[in-house]
Amino acid sequence: MSAWTDWEEFIKALLLADVATTPGTCLTNEVRQFRTRGAHWRLADLIINHPDSPESFVPWDYDMVKDRANRFLPNGHRFVALAVSGEIKKMKTIRNAVAHGSDKAWHSFRKMVKAAPFNFTSGQMRFLTVGRFLVATNWNGSKALTTALNTLDTAARQLVP
């Protein structure tokens, strides 16, 4: 959970920095000079965050961040399709199963592990927990937890080479 939360904070910080400082953004394109120092950062924060933040939850799912980047940044921005986007979607499913514990999140997790590349059988599903999955399942040649952390590292390095 900590790794996923840090990932969301990382992509949020990147989007905020890009909106505040990149020439040609929706913010810098319309304002020639800011009246006070740091105003471009405050305005960028207001643009990308929900109006009710922090009281209301603002989702920082990568696909949503990419959509916000498409709206607020000029073409050629860093938030393009990631090479590991399929793995990140699987990780979000795992994250939701841990964080929510809802029927929908658990059903999505079970559906994911039954499909490729995991292909769990009904016998393997019997005593399955998210924790057991992460430490005991091989995913791309490593344990699932290791692969998940490596995926976030790869994605971060793609965004900030």
Summary of the structure (lengths in Angstrom):
residues: 161
radius of gyration: 18.7
end to end distance: 24.5
largest distance: 65.2
contacts: 419
relative contact order: 0.13
helix: 59%
strand: 2%
